[in-house]
Structure formats: C-alpha cells, structure tokens
Amino acid sequence: MLMTDRERLAGEIQALAEKHGKGRTALIPMVQEIKRKYQKIDSFAMQVIADQLGIHPVEVYSVVSFYAFLGSEAHGKYIIRLCRTISCDMQGKEGVMRQLENDLGITFGKTTVDGKFSLEWANCMGMCDQGPAMLVNEKLYTRVTPEKIHEILEECRRSFGVHATEQKEVHLV
C-alpha cells in the first residue's frame, strides 16, 4: 500500500515532535523544518503539529501568521528578502529592488512561475551600516548593488540545478 502525501507529512511531523519534544518550545523549530521542506505550512500540517504538541490549531496558526519568515503562503525554493529600512533606502535599495524585479520578472510579494524564487520585504536585518542588506533563504548579503544581483541569482540557479535531482516534488493536499 502506498503512503499518501498526508500520511507522509503526518509521519514527518511526528518524527519532528520526537526530535524536538512535545512542549510549546518545539513549535517554532517544527514549523521551520516543515516550511523549509515544503515551502509552506498548510492547514493540515498546522492541525497535525497542534495534535502532536497538545495545543489548539489556532495557536499554531497564530505563530505561523505572526512571523513573516514562517507564513503559510507557498514560496519559491529561494526566498529573497530585501531590507526596506530607511538606512537601506539611503544606500540604494531602490535600484536593487528594480534589478531583482527585472531579472526575475515578478514584483515583491510574488513567486516566479517555475517556483524557484519569491521576493519579499524584510523590516530590518540589523545590518544598517552595511546596506542595502538582502537575505536569500538563510544567506545574508550586504552592500548589495544592482550589479551584484545577476551574480547572486546565478549562484542560486547553479545550486538549484545541482540539487534538483535530490529534490522530490511533494504536493500537499
């Protein structure tokens, strides 16, 4: 008998609960790992996490919806977050933004058709003296210029190509 996507996800969440524990402190690490693997946290995943931790699903939803990095929306393989503070504004953020949108063919808040890239704003990365600052997944870039965008995107594309055979596309129902 073949395991369904939901059964597989429920099993993974159960393993995460065993790994991180079943207390409230396990909530964010569990959500982060599911988000990293599936690029989203759907209502089924929130329910299973709640069941594993013995909390109400609305508590999981509250955490997921509060933290921008955990949001329930589907994202691309590479989530590019550009700092939108005034200090990054003064250091050329507008040009970096335009270059990202032009190179990817999307605006901020959107994901490319191929599902590889999403553009998002970040309120502050704590790098005000090295702006504009940009985060690609968990990798920080500072002093970003429009000229550096092409190189950064190519680095992501090369990485995606190398690991594409390792990636298994999973559709949550």
Phi and psi in degrees as GROMACS dihedral restraints (atoms count N, CA, C in turn):
[ dihedral_restraints ]
;  ai    aj    ak    al  type     phi  dphi    fc
    3     4     5     6     1   -81.4    20    10
    4     5     6     7     1   141.2    20    10
    6     7     8     9     1   -82.2    20    10
    7     8     9    10     1   134.1    20    10
    9    10    11    12     1   -76.8    20    10
   10    11    12    13     1   164.2    20    10
   12    13    14    15     1   -59.2    20    10
   13    14    15    16     1   -38.9    20    10
   15    16    17    18     1   -66.7    20    10
   16    17    18    19     1   -41.1    20    10
   18    19    20    21     1   -64.5    20    10
   19    20    21    22     1   -40.6    20    10
   21    22    23    24     1   -63.0    20    10
   22    23    24    25     1   -46.4    20    10
   24    25    26    27     1   -61.5    20    10
   25    26    27    28     1   -44.9    20    10
   27    28    29    30     1   -60.3    20    10
   28    29    30    31     1   -39.6    20    10
   30    31    32    33     1   -65.2    20    10
   31    32    33    34     1   -39.8    20    10
   33    34    35    36     1   -66.0    20    10
   34    35    36    37     1   -40.2    20    10
   36    37    38    39     1   -66.5    20    10
   37    38    39    40     1   -39.1    20    10
   39    40    41    42     1   -62.3    20    10
   40    41    42    43     1   -42.3    20    10
   42    43    44    45     1   -63.6    20    10
   43    44    45    46     1   -37.6    20    10
   45    46    47    48     1   -65.8    20    10
   46    47    48    49     1   -37.9    20    10
   48    49    50    51     1   -65.0    20    10
   49    50    51    52     1   -36.5    20    10
   51    52    53    54     1   -69.4    20    10
   52    53    54    55     1   -37.5    20    10
   54    55    56    57     1   -69.7    20    10
   55    56    57    58     1   -46.2    20    10
   57    58    59    60     1   -97.1    20    10
   58    59    60    61     1   -11.0    20    10
   60    61    62    63     1    95.8    20    10
   61    62    63    64     1   171.6    20    10
   63    64    65    66     1  -110.7    20    10
   64    65    66    67     1    20.5    20    10
   66    67    68    69     1   -91.8    20    10
   67    68    69    70     1   170.1    20    10
   69    70    71    72     1   -59.8    20    10
   70    71    72    73     1   -26.5    20    10
   72    73    74    75     1   -67.6    20    10
   73    74    75    76     1   -14.8    20    10
   75    76    77    78     1   -82.7    20    10
   76    77    78    79     1   -13.7    20    10
   78    79    80    81     1   -57.9    20    10
   79    80    81    82     1   -54.8    20    10
   81    82    83    84     1   -65.4    20    10
   82    83    84    85     1   -46.1    20    10
   84    85    86    87     1   -59.2    20    10
   85    86    87    88     1   -38.0    20    10
   87    88    89    90     1   -65.4    20    10
   88    89    90    91     1   -46.6    20    10
   90    91    92    93     1   -63.1    20    10
   91    92    93    94     1   -40.7    20    10
   93    94    95    96     1   -60.3    20    10
   94    95    96    97     1   -43.4    20    10
   96    97    98    99     1   -68.5    20    10
   97    98    99   100     1   -40.2    20    10
   99   100   101   102     1   -66.3    20    10
  100   101   102   103     1   -42.7    20    10
  102   103   104   105     1   -61.5    20    10
  103   104   105   106     1   -43.3    20    10
  105   106   107   108     1   -61.7    20    10
  106   107   108   109     1   -40.5    20    10
  108   109   110   111     1   -78.8    20    10
  109   110   111   112     1   -42.8    20    10
  111   112   113   114     1  -105.6    20    10
  112   113   114   115     1    -3.8    20    10
  114   115   116   117     1    64.0    20    10
  115   116   117   118     1     7.6    20    10
  117   118   119   120     1  -161.8    20    10
  118   119   120   121     1   165.0    20    10
  120   121   122   123     1  -123.9    20    10
  121   122   123   124     1   105.6    20    10
  123   124   125   126     1   -89.3    20    10
  124   125   126   127     1   175.7    20    10
  126   127   128   129     1   -64.2    20    10
  127   128   129   130     1   -33.3    20    10
  129   130   131   132     1   -63.8    20    10
  130   131   132   133     1   -46.4    20    10
  132   133   134   135     1   -61.0    20    10
  133   134   135   136     1   -41.5    20    10
  135   136   137   138     1   -61.7    20    10
  136   137   138   139     1   -40.2    20    10
  138   139   140   141     1   -64.9    20    10
  139   140   141   142     1   -45.7    20    10
  141   142   143   144     1   -65.3    20    10
  142   143   144   145     1   -41.6    20    10
  144   145   146   147     1   -60.5    20    10
  145   146   147   148     1   -45.6    20    10
  147   148   149   150     1   -59.2    20    10
  148   149   150   151     1   -44.8    20    10
  150   151   152   153     1   -60.5    20    10
  151   152   153   154     1   -43.6    20    10
  153   154   155   156     1   -65.1    20    10
  154   155   156   157     1   -34.2    20    10
  156   157   158   159     1   -95.0    20    10
  157   158   159   160     1    -4.7    20    10
  159   160   161   162     1    68.6    20    10
  160   161   162   163     1    34.4    20    10
  162   163   164   165     1  -123.8    20    10
  163   164   165   166     1   169.2    20    10
  165   166   167   168     1   -77.5    20    10
  166   167   168   169     1   141.9    20    10
  168   169   170   171     1   -56.3    20    10
  169   170   171   172     1   -28.6    20    10
  171   172   173   174     1   -65.2    20    10
  172   173   174   175     1   -27.7    20    10
  174   175   176   177     1   -67.6    20    10
  175   176   177   178     1   -39.7    20    10
  177   178   179   180     1   -66.1    20    10
  178   179   180   181     1   -46.3    20    10
  180   181   182   183     1   -58.9    20    10
  181   182   183   184     1   -40.6    20    10
  183   184   185   186     1   -60.3    20    10
  184   185   186   187     1   -43.1    20    10
  186   187   188   189     1   -68.4    20    10
  187   188   189   190     1   -46.2    20    10
  189   190   191   192     1   -61.5    20    10
  190   191   192   193     1   -41.5    20    10
  192   193   194   195     1   -80.3    20    10
  193   194   195   196     1   -23.9    20    10
  195   196   197   198     1   -73.4    20    10
  196   197   198   199     1   -46.2    20    10
  198   199   200   201     1   -88.8    20    10
  199   200   201   202     1   116.8    20    10
  201   202   203   204     1   -57.4    20    10
  202   203   204   205     1   -32.4    20    10
  204   205   206   207     1   -74.5    20    10
  205   206   207   208     1   -12.5    20    10
  207   208   209   210     1  -107.4    20    10
  208   209   210   211     1    -8.6    20    10
  210   211   212   213     1   -30.7    20    10
  211   212   213   214     1   153.4    20    10
  213   214   215   216     1   -81.3    20    10
  214   215   216   217     1   -10.3    20    10
  216   217   218   219     1   -70.8    20    10
  217   218   219   220     1   147.1    20    10
  219   220   221   222     1   -70.3    20    10
  220   221   222   223     1   142.9    20    10
  222   223   224   225     1  -128.2    20    10
  223   224   225   226     1   167.6    20    10
  225   226   227   228     1   -74.8    20    10
  226   227   228   229     1   171.6    20    10
  228   229   230   231     1   -58.8    20    10
  229   230   231   232     1   -37.0    20    10
  231   232   233   234     1  -114.3    20    10
  232   233   234   235     1   116.5    20    10
  234   235   236   237     1   -99.2    20    10
  235   236   237   238     1   115.4    20    10
  237   238   239   240     1  -102.3    20    10
  238   239   240   241     1   117.7    20    10
  240   241   242   243     1  -113.2    20    10
  241   242   243   244     1   124.6    20    10
  243   244   245   246     1  -108.5    20    10
  244   245   246   247     1   130.8    20    10
  246   247   248   249     1   -66.2    20    10
  247   248   249   250     1   134.5    20    10
  249   250   251   252     1  -116.5    20    10
  250   251   252   253     1    28.9    20    10
  252   253   254   255     1   -76.9    20    10
  253   254   255   256     1   165.5    20    10
  255   256   257   258     1   -64.1    20    10
  256   257   258   259     1   -33.9    20    10
  258   259   260   261     1   -66.4    20    10
  259   260   261   262     1   -37.6    20    10
  261   262   263   264     1   -72.0    20    10
  262   263   264   265     1   -32.8    20    10
  264   265   266   267     1   -56.9    20    10
  265   266   267   268     1   -47.0    20    10
  267   268   269   270     1   -70.2    20    10
  268   269   270   271     1   -16.4    20    10
  270   271   272   273     1  -105.6    20    10
  271   272   273   274     1    13.0    20    10
  273   274   275   276     1   104.6    20    10
  274   275   276   277     1    22.0    20    10
  276   277   278   279     1   -57.6    20    10
  277   278   279   280     1   -37.0    20    10
  279   280   281   282     1   -58.6    20    10
  280   281   282   283     1   -43.6    20    10
  282   283   284   285     1   -65.7    20    10
  283   284   285   286     1   -39.1    20    10
  285   286   287   288     1   -64.1    20    10
  286   287   288   289     1   -43.5    20    10
  288   289   290   291     1   -58.7    20    10
  289   290   291   292     1   -50.0    20    10
  291   292   293   294     1   -60.6    20    10
  292   293   294   295     1   -40.8    20    10
  294   295   296   297     1   -65.7    20    10
  295   296   297   298     1   -42.4    20    10
  297   298   299   300     1   -60.2    20    10
  298   299   300   301     1   -48.5    20    10
  300   301   302   303     1   -62.2    20    10
  301   302   303   304     1   -41.5    20    10
  303   304   305   306     1   -66.3    20    10
  304   305   306   307     1   -46.7    20    10
  306   307   308   309     1   -66.9    20    10
  307   308   309   310     1   -34.4    20    10
  309   310   311   312     1   -95.9    20    10
  310   311   312   313     1   -16.4    20    10
  312   313   314   315     1    72.6    20    10
  313   314   315   316     1    23.9    20    10
  315   316   317   318     1  -137.1    20    10
  316   317   318   319     1   165.4    20    10
  318   319   320   321     1  -104.2    20    10
  319   320   321   322     1   169.1    20    10
  321   322   323   324     1   -62.1    20    10
  322   323   324   325     1   139.6    20    10
  324   325   326   327     1    94.1    20    10
  325   326   327   328     1     0.0    20    10
  327   328   329   330     1  -118.3    20    10
  328   329   330   331     1   165.8    20    10
  330   331   332   333     1  -122.9    20    10
  331   332   333   334     1   141.7    20    10
  333   334   335   336     1   -62.7    20    10
  334   335   336   337     1   154.4    20    10
  336   337   338   339     1   -57.9    20    10
  337   338   339   340     1   -36.6    20    10
  339   340   341   342     1   -77.3    20    10
  340   341   342   343     1    -2.7    20    10
  342   343   344   345     1    75.1    20    10
  343   344   345   346     1    14.0    20    10
  345   346   347   348     1   -87.4    20    10
  346   347   348   349     1   -35.8    20    10
  348   349   350   351     1  -129.3    20    10
  349   350   351   352     1   140.2    20    10
  351   352   353   354     1  -126.8    20    10
  352   353   354   355     1   142.3    20    10
  354   355   356   357     1  -110.0    20    10
  355   356   357   358     1   129.7    20    10
  357   358   359   360     1  -139.6    20    10
  358   359   360   361     1   158.6    20    10
  360   361   362   363     1   -93.6    20    10
  361   362   363   364     1   149.8    20    10
  363   364   365   366     1  -123.1    20    10
  364   365   366   367     1   141.0    20    10
  366   367   368   369     1   -76.0    20    10
  367   368   369   370     1   -33.5    20    10
  369   370   371   372     1  -168.4    20    10
  370   371   372   373     1   139.1    20    10
  372   373   374   375     1  -113.8    20    10
  373   374   375   376     1     2.3    20    10
  375   376   377   378     1    73.3    20    10
  376   377   378   379     1    21.3    20    10
  378   379   380   381     1  -119.7    20    10
  379   380   381   382     1    38.9    20    10
  381   382   383   384     1   -57.1    20    10
  382   383   384   385     1   -29.9    20    10
  384   385   386   387     1   -84.3    20    10
  385   386   387   388     1    -2.9    20    10
  387   388   389   390     1  -130.3    20    10
  388   389   390   391     1    27.5    20    10
  390   391   392   393     1   -75.9    20    10
  391   392   393   394     1   170.2    20    10
  393   394   395   396     1   -66.1    20    10
  394   395   396   397     1   141.9    20    10
  396   397   398   399     1  -105.3    20    10
  397   398   399   400     1   144.5    20    10
  399   400   401   402     1  -143.4    20    10
  400   401   402   403     1   141.3    20    10
  402   403   404   405     1  -117.1    20    10
  403   404   405   406     1   126.6    20    10
  405   406   407   408     1  -112.9    20    10
  406   407   408   409     1   107.5    20    10
  408   409   410   411     1    54.2    20    10
  409   410   411   412     1  -109.0    20    10
  411   412   413   414     1  -111.0    20    10
  412   413   414   415     1     8.2    20    10
  414   415   416   417     1   -99.1    20    10
  415   416   417   418     1   125.1    20    10
  417   418   419   420     1   -92.5    20    10
  418   419   420   421     1   135.7    20    10
  420   421   422   423     1  -120.5    20    10
  421   422   423   424     1   136.1    20    10
  423   424   425   426     1  -123.2    20    10
  424   425   426   427     1   162.6    20    10
  426   427   428   429     1    51.4    20    10
  427   428   429   430     1    43.2    20    10
  429   430   431   432     1   -73.1    20    10
  430   431   432   433     1   136.9    20    10
  432   433   434   435     1  -122.0    20    10
  433   434   435   436     1   160.5    20    10
  435   436   437   438     1   -55.3    20    10
  436   437   438   439     1   -34.4    20    10
  438   439   440   441     1   -66.8    20    10
  439   440   441   442     1   -27.3    20    10
  441   442   443   444     1   -81.3    20    10
  442   443   444   445     1   -16.6    20    10
  444   445   446   447     1   -60.4    20    10
  445   446   447   448     1   -46.1    20    10
  447   448   449   450     1   -57.3    20    10
  448   449   450   451     1   -45.4    20    10
  450   451   452   453     1   -62.4    20    10
  451   452   453   454     1   -42.9    20    10
  453   454   455   456     1   -64.5    20    10
  454   455   456   457     1   -44.3    20    10
  456   457   458   459     1   -65.6    20    10
  457   458   459   460     1   -38.6    20    10
  459   460   461   462     1   -65.1    20    10
  460   461   462   463     1   -37.6    20    10
  462   463   464   465     1   -59.5    20    10
  463   464   465   466     1   -43.1    20    10
  465   466   467   468     1   -65.1    20    10
  466   467   468   469     1   -45.2    20    10
  468   469   470   471     1   -62.5    20    10
  469   470   471   472     1   -41.9    20    10
  471   472   473   474     1   -62.4    20    10
  472   473   474   475     1   -44.0    20    10
  474   475   476   477     1   -62.8    20    10
  475   476   477   478     1   -40.9    20    10
  477   478   479   480     1   -64.4    20    10
  478   479   480   481     1   -42.0    20    10
  480   481   482   483     1   -64.3    20    10
  481   482   483   484     1   -40.0    20    10
  483   484   485   486     1   -65.7    20    10
  484   485   486   487     1   -39.8    20    10
  486   487   488   489     1   -97.0    20    10
  487   488   489   490     1    -0.5    20    10
  489   490   491   492     1   -59.6    20    10
  490   491   492   493     1   -35.9    20    10
  492   493   494   495     1   -71.2    20    10
  493   494   495   496     1   -22.9    20    10
  495   496   497   498     1   -81.1    20    10
  496   497   498   499     1   -21.3    20    10
  498   499   500   501     1   -79.4    20    10
  499   500   501   502     1   131.9    20    10
  501   502   503   504     1  -111.6    20    10
  502   503   504   505     1   122.7    20    10
  504   505   506   507     1   -74.0    20    10
  505   506   507   508     1   124.9    20    10
  507   508   509   510     1  -123.7    20    10
  508   509   510   511     1   128.5    20    10
  510   511   512   513     1  -106.9    20    10
  511   512   513   514     1   119.7    20    10
  513   514   515   516     1   -82.7    20    10
  514   515   516   517     1   135.6    20    10
